[in-house]
Amino acid sequence: MMTSALPISAQTPPSLAKIFEGKFRFGFGGTFDKIVREGLTQPGSPIRRVVEQQSNILGINCFYPNAIHPKVDVWNWETCDQLLAFADLHPEWPRRAHILFWPFNEKSNMEWLIRDSDGKPVGRDEAIKRLHDYIQTVMGRYKGRFKYWDVANEVIDLQQRDGMHKGLWKDVIGAELIELTFRFAREADPGAKLFYNDFHEWRPAKREQIYKLVKGLKDKGLIDGIGLQSHYTMSEPTPAVLDAAITRYAELGLEIHVTELDVEVNRDNTLTAFPPELAGAQAKRYREIFDVYLKHAGAVTAVMTWNVTDNSSWLRNHPTKHATWPLLFDDAGEPKPAFWSLVEPSKK
């Protein structure tokens, strides 16, 4: 615990990576965001300062299929290489790669890859070959440079009879699609730990569907961990619901990573400034969330926020542009009350 008589705002912030050392790693994802990416290339920038002071794990989310392979014979590796160049300055940090295959997102599903020159879907065998070759190309290029890969993202859709999102990839390959994706990933980099990642992972019905999917992959030796996106509000999930979700996933005996944590505070867009009372409430909210993570330390092996500072948060443009302050560091990279609540619970 800190004992300085200085006010919290005047203290040099301690490292959350060190605060949680021996319990779980702490770091940041969402590095593909332009503000974060550019900040990491600039020594002394607020973004880089925060990441270097606070981290002992780094997420690199440059692998969106539409970004790195938008059409035949076009591969865009520059952003991934740029982020890895920064990561290489800190070789002691494990790296997480996100996302290898996201077949059901309209911005990232690469349907063109399984269409012929006339735009018609190819046959199943050809689609499987193209999936295999894509994964081999991406993971093969970076083999050994990432400890963790988010292999598949947001597969579950409870509105579908089989619990799996609709899409051309599933239409062509069938229910075996996700198993094949993990199988090809295991083949491409046997030393990497493979994860499934999803949102609203704490809701009981979705939790059980995720559990079922992951258990099936585990039984075949194809998965090593579960990524919990953890995009929370001030009221959901409750600590009890979050605790129940992590308890359930921990039954599988796999690593659990909190991959995209943030706490939205102005979803209805009624505020234009961040009042002190809301900052205090958010601090208490972060503290209760981390109390659950700490309860499950050992099963939870990494906690990462999505983006670094409030001004880099994706939530400022989701679902529409609006003011929000969802992270532990403000626009200037200064620690907020939420940060200090994790350092000194009595200050929450």
C-alpha positions as CSV (number, residue, x, y, z in Angstrom):
1,M,0.0,0.0,0.0
2,M,1.1,3.6,-0.7
3,T,1.8,5.7,2.4
4,S,2.8,9.1,0.9
5,A,1.1,12.1,2.4
6,L,0.8,13.6,-1.1
7,P,-2.6,13.7,-2.7
8,I,-3.3,10.9,-5.0
9,S,-3.1,13.1,-8.1
10,A,0.4,14.2,-7.2
11,Q,1.9,10.8,-6.8
12,T,3.8,8.9,-9.4
13,P,1.5,6.0,-10.3
14,P,2.6,2.6,-9.3
15,S,2.5,-0.3,-11.8
16,L,-0.6,-2.4,-11.9
17,A,1.5,-5.2,-13.4
18,K,3.5,-5.1,-10.1
19,I,0.4,-4.7,-7.9
20,F,-1.1,-7.9,-9.3
21,E,2.2,-9.7,-9.7
22,G,1.8,-13.4,-8.7
23,K,-1.9,-13.2,-9.2
24,F,-2.4,-12.4,-12.9
25,R,-0.8,-10.3,-15.6
26,F,-2.1,-6.8,-16.4
27,G,-1.9,-5.0,-19.8
28,F,-3.8,-3.5,-22.7
29,G,-5.4,-4.7,-25.9
30,G,-7.0,-2.6,-28.7
31,T,-3.6,-1.5,-30.0
32,F,-4.8,-1.5,-33.6
33,D,-6.6,1.7,-32.8
34,K,-4.9,4.6,-34.5
35,I,-4.4,6.7,-31.4
36,V,-2.8,3.8,-29.6
37,R,-0.8,2.5,-32.5
38,E,0.7,6.0,-33.2
39,G,1.3,6.6,-29.5
40,L,3.3,3.4,-29.2
41,T,5.7,4.5,-31.9
42,Q,6.4,7.8,-30.1
43,P,8.8,7.6,-27.1
44,G,7.4,9.8,-24.3
45,S,3.9,9.9,-25.6
46,P,1.1,9.4,-22.9
47,I,0.0,6.2,-24.5
48,R,3.5,4.7,-24.6
49,R,4.2,5.9,-21.1
50,V,1.1,4.2,-19.6
51,V,1.7,1.0,-21.5
52,E,5.4,0.7,-20.5
53,Q,4.7,1.7,-16.9
54,Q,1.7,-0.5,-16.3
55,S,2.0,-3.7,-18.4
56,N,3.5,-7.1,-18.4
57,I,1.4,-8.5,-21.3
58,L,0.5,-6.9,-24.6
59,G,-2.4,-7.5,-26.9
60,I,-1.8,-6.9,-30.6
61,N,-5.1,-6.8,-32.5
62,C,-3.9,-6.3,-36.0
63,F,-5.1,-9.5,-37.5
64,Y,-8.6,-8.6,-38.7
65,P,-8.9,-10.6,-42.0
66,N,-10.3,-7.7,-44.0
67,A,-7.3,-5.5,-42.9
68,I,-4.4,-7.9,-43.6
69,H,-5.8,-9.8,-46.6
70,P,-8.5,-7.7,-48.4
71,K,-8.2,-9.4,-51.7
72,V,-6.3,-12.1,-53.6
73,D,-2.5,-11.7,-53.6
74,V,-2.7,-8.7,-51.2
75,W,-1.3,-9.1,-47.7
76,N,-0.9,-6.0,-45.5
77,W,1.7,-6.8,-42.7
78,E,2.9,-3.3,-42.0
79,T,0.7,-2.6,-38.9
80,C,1.4,-6.0,-37.3
81,D,5.1,-5.6,-37.9
82,Q,5.0,-2.1,-36.5
83,L,3.2,-3.2,-33.3
84,L,5.6,-6.2,-32.9
85,A,8.6,-3.9,-33.2
86,F,7.3,-2.1,-30.2
87,A,6.6,-5.3,-28.4
88,D,10.1,-6.5,-29.2
89,L,11.4,-3.7,-26.9
90,H,9.9,-5.6,-24.1
91,P,10.7,-9.3,-24.8
92,E,9.7,-10.3,-21.3
93,W,6.0,-9.5,-22.1
94,P,3.9,-12.3,-23.5
95,R,2.0,-11.2,-26.6
96,R,-1.7,-11.9,-27.5
97,A,-2.7,-12.0,-31.1
98,H,-6.3,-11.0,-32.0
99,I,-8.1,-12.1,-34.1
100,L,-7.2,-15.0,-36.4
101,F,-10.7,-15.8,-37.7
102,W,-13.9,-13.9,-37.2
103,P,-16.2,-15.5,-39.7
104,F,-19.5,-13.9,-38.7
105,N,-18.7,-10.2,-38.5
106,E,-19.7,-8.3,-41.6
107,K,-16.5,-6.2,-41.5
108,S,-14.2,-9.1,-41.1
109,N,-15.7,-12.3,-42.5
110,M,-13.7,-12.5,-45.7
111,E,-16.6,-14.1,-47.6
112,W,-14.8,-13.2,-50.9
113,L,-12.1,-15.8,-50.0
114,I,-14.6,-18.7,-50.5
115,R,-16.2,-17.3,-53.6
116,D,-15.1,-18.1,-57.2
117,S,-14.4,-15.5,-59.9
118,D,-18.1,-15.3,-60.6
119,G,-18.9,-14.5,-57.0
120,K,-20.5,-17.9,-56.3
121,P,-19.5,-20.0,-53.2
122,V,-16.8,-22.6,-53.8
123,G,-17.4,-26.2,-52.8
124,R,-16.7,-27.4,-49.2
125,D,-13.4,-29.1,-49.9
126,E,-12.1,-26.0,-51.6
127,A,-13.3,-23.8,-48.8
128,I,-11.6,-25.9,-46.2
129,K,-8.4,-25.7,-48.2
130,R,-8.6,-22.0,-48.4
131,L,-9.2,-21.7,-44.7
132,H,-6.2,-23.9,-44.0
133,D,-4.0,-21.9,-46.3
134,Y,-5.1,-18.6,-44.8
135,I,-4.3,-19.8,-41.2
136,Q,-1.0,-21.2,-42.3
137,T,0.0,-18.0,-44.0
138,V,-0.9,-15.8,-41.0
139,M,0.3,-17.9,-38.1
140,G,3.2,-19.3,-40.1
141,R,4.6,-15.8,-40.7
142,Y,4.6,-15.0,-36.9
143,K,5.2,-18.5,-35.6
144,G,6.8,-18.4,-32.2
145,R,6.3,-14.7,-31.7
146,F,2.9,-14.9,-29.9
147,K,2.3,-16.9,-26.8
148,Y,-1.5,-16.5,-27.2
149,W,-3.9,-16.4,-30.2
150,D,-7.5,-15.5,-30.1
151,V,-8.4,-18.1,-32.8
152,A,-12.2,-17.5,-33.1
153,N,-14.3,-14.6,-32.0
154,E,-18.0,-14.1,-31.3
155,V,-19.2,-17.4,-32.7
156,I,-22.2,-17.8,-30.4
157,D,-25.7,-16.6,-31.4
158,L,-28.5,-17.8,-29.1
159,Q,-31.1,-16.9,-31.8
160,Q,-29.9,-19.8,-34.0
161,R,-31.0,-23.4,-33.3
162,D,-27.4,-24.7,-33.2
163,G,-26.3,-21.7,-31.2
164,M,-23.9,-20.6,-33.9
165,H,-24.0,-17.4,-36.0
166,K,-25.3,-17.6,-39.6
167,G,-22.9,-16.9,-42.4
168,L,-21.4,-18.1,-45.7
169,W,-18.5,-19.8,-44.0
170,K,-20.8,-22.0,-41.9
171,D,-23.2,-22.5,-44.9
172,V,-20.3,-23.9,-47.0
173,I,-18.2,-25.8,-44.4
174,G,-20.9,-26.6,-41.9
175,A,-20.8,-27.2,-38.1
176,E,-17.2,-28.4,-38.2
177,L,-16.0,-24.9,-39.1
178,I,-14.8,-23.8,-35.7
179,E,-13.2,-27.1,-34.9
180,L,-11.3,-27.0,-38.2
181,T,-10.2,-23.4,-37.5
182,F,-8.6,-24.5,-34.2
183,R,-7.2,-27.7,-35.7
184,F,-5.4,-25.7,-38.4
185,A,-4.2,-23.2,-35.8
186,R,-2.8,-25.9,-33.7
187,E,-1.0,-27.3,-36.7
188,A,0.4,-23.9,-37.8
189,D,1.9,-23.0,-34.4
190,P,1.9,-26.0,-31.9
191,G,3.7,-23.9,-29.3
192,A,1.0,-21.2,-29.1
193,K,-1.9,-21.2,-26.6
194,L,-5.2,-21.0,-28.4
195,F,-8.2,-19.1,-27.1
196,Y,-11.9,-18.6,-27.9
197,N,-13.1,-15.0,-27.3
198,D,-16.6,-13.7,-26.9
199,F,-18.8,-10.9,-25.4
200,H,-21.7,-11.0,-22.9
201,E,-19.9,-14.1,-21.7
202,W,-21.3,-13.5,-18.2
203,R,-25.0,-13.9,-19.2
204,P,-26.1,-17.4,-18.0
205,A,-27.6,-18.6,-21.3
206,K,-24.7,-17.5,-23.4
207,R,-22.2,-18.7,-20.7
208,E,-23.5,-22.2,-21.0
209,Q,-23.3,-22.2,-24.8
210,I,-19.8,-20.9,-24.7
211,Y,-19.0,-23.6,-22.1
212,K,-20.4,-26.2,-24.4
213,L,-18.4,-25.0,-27.4
214,V,-15.1,-24.7,-25.5
215,K,-15.5,-28.1,-23.7
216,G,-16.0,-29.8,-27.1
217,L,-12.7,-28.2,-28.3
218,K,-10.9,-29.1,-25.1
219,D,-12.0,-32.7,-25.3
220,K,-10.2,-32.8,-28.7
221,G,-7.1,-31.1,-27.3
222,L,-7.6,-28.0,-29.5
223,I,-7.9,-25.1,-27.0
224,D,-6.0,-23.7,-24.1
225,G,-8.1,-20.8,-22.9
226,I,-11.2,-18.6,-22.9
227,G,-11.2,-14.9,-23.6
228,L,-13.8,-12.9,-21.7
229,Q,-14.3,-9.6,-23.5
230,S,-15.8,-7.9,-20.4
231,H,-17.4,-4.8,-21.9
232,Y,-19.3,-3.8,-18.8
233,T,-21.7,-1.1,-17.7
234,M,-22.1,0.5,-14.3
235,S,-24.7,-2.1,-13.4
236,E,-24.0,-5.2,-15.5
237,P,-22.8,-7.7,-14.7
238,T,-23.3,-7.8,-10.9
239,P,-20.4,-9.1,-8.9
240,A,-22.4,-12.3,-8.2
241,V,-23.2,-12.9,-11.8
242,L,-19.5,-12.3,-12.8
243,D,-18.4,-14.6,-10.1
244,A,-20.7,-17.3,-11.3
245,A,-19.5,-17.0,-14.8
246,I,-15.8,-17.3,-14.0
247,T,-16.5,-20.1,-11.6
248,R,-18.3,-22.0,-14.4
249,Y,-15.5,-21.4,-16.9
250,A,-12.8,-22.4,-14.4
251,E,-14.4,-25.9,-14.2
252,L,-12.8,-26.5,-17.6
253,G,-9.3,-26.1,-16.2
254,L,-8.2,-23.7,-19.0
255,E,-6.6,-20.3,-18.7
256,I,-9.0,-17.4,-18.5
257,H,-8.1,-14.0,-19.9
258,V,-10.1,-10.8,-19.4
259,T,-9.3,-9.5,-22.9
260,E,-11.3,-6.2,-23.5
261,L,-12.3,-4.7,-20.2
262,D,-14.0,-1.3,-20.0
263,V,-16.8,0.3,-18.0
264,E,-19.2,2.4,-20.0
265,V,-20.5,5.4,-18.0
266,N,-22.5,7.5,-20.5
267,R,-24.2,5.1,-22.9
268,D,-27.3,7.3,-23.1
269,N,-25.1,10.3,-24.1
270,T,-26.6,12.7,-21.5
271,L,-23.3,14.0,-20.2
272,T,-20.7,16.2,-21.8
273,A,-18.3,16.2,-18.9
274,F,-17.2,13.6,-16.4
275,P,-18.4,14.7,-13.0
276,P,-16.5,13.8,-9.8
277,E,-19.4,11.8,-8.4
278,L,-19.5,9.6,-11.5
279,A,-15.7,9.2,-11.4
280,G,-16.1,8.0,-7.8
281,A,-18.9,5.6,-8.7
282,Q,-16.8,4.2,-11.5
283,A,-13.9,3.7,-9.1
284,K,-16.1,1.6,-6.8
285,R,-17.3,-0.3,-9.8
286,Y,-13.8,-1.2,-11.0
287,R,-12.8,-2.2,-7.5
288,E,-15.7,-4.6,-7.2
289,I,-14.9,-6.1,-10.6
290,F,-11.3,-6.6,-9.7
291,D,-12.2,-8.1,-6.4
292,V,-13.9,-10.9,-8.4
293,Y,-10.9,-11.3,-10.6
294,L,-8.6,-11.5,-7.6
295,K,-10.9,-14.2,-6.0
296,H,-10.2,-16.3,-9.1
297,A,-6.5,-15.5,-9.5
298,G,-4.8,-18.6,-10.9
299,A,-7.8,-19.4,-13.1
300,V,-7.7,-15.8,-14.3
301,T,-4.2,-15.4,-15.6
302,A,-4.4,-12.0,-17.4
303,V,-6.6,-8.9,-17.3
304,M,-6.4,-6.4,-20.1
305,T,-8.4,-3.2,-20.9
306,W,-9.5,-2.5,-24.4
307,N,-7.5,0.5,-25.5
308,V,-5.3,2.5,-23.1
309,T,-6.7,6.0,-22.4
310,D,-10.2,7.3,-22.5
311,N,-9.7,9.2,-25.8
312,S,-8.5,6.0,-27.5
313,S,-11.5,4.0,-26.4
314,W,-13.6,2.4,-29.1
315,L,-16.7,3.2,-27.1
316,R,-16.5,6.9,-28.0
317,N,-17.7,5.9,-31.5
318,H,-19.9,3.0,-30.4
319,P,-22.8,2.6,-31.1
320,T,-22.5,6.2,-32.2
321,K,-20.1,9.0,-31.4
322,H,-20.6,10.2,-27.8
323,A,-18.7,11.3,-24.7
324,T,-17.6,8.5,-22.4
325,W,-14.8,7.8,-20.0
326,P,-14.6,4.0,-19.6
327,L,-11.0,3.3,-18.8
328,L,-8.5,3.7,-16.0
329,F,-6.5,6.6,-17.6
330,D,-7.9,9.9,-18.8
331,D,-7.3,11.5,-22.2
332,A,-3.9,12.8,-21.1
333,G,-2.8,9.4,-19.8
334,E,-3.2,10.4,-16.1
335,P,-4.6,7.9,-13.7
336,K,-8.3,8.3,-12.7
337,P,-10.0,7.5,-9.4
338,A,-10.8,4.1,-10.9
339,F,-7.0,3.4,-11.2
340,W,-6.3,4.5,-7.6
341,S,-9.2,2.3,-6.3
342,L,-7.2,-0.7,-7.6
343,V,-4.0,0.5,-5.8
344,E,-5.6,1.7,-2.6
345,P,-9.0,0.2,-2.0
346,S,-9.6,2.6,0.9
347,K,-9.4,5.5,-1.7
348,K,-12.2,4.1,-3.9
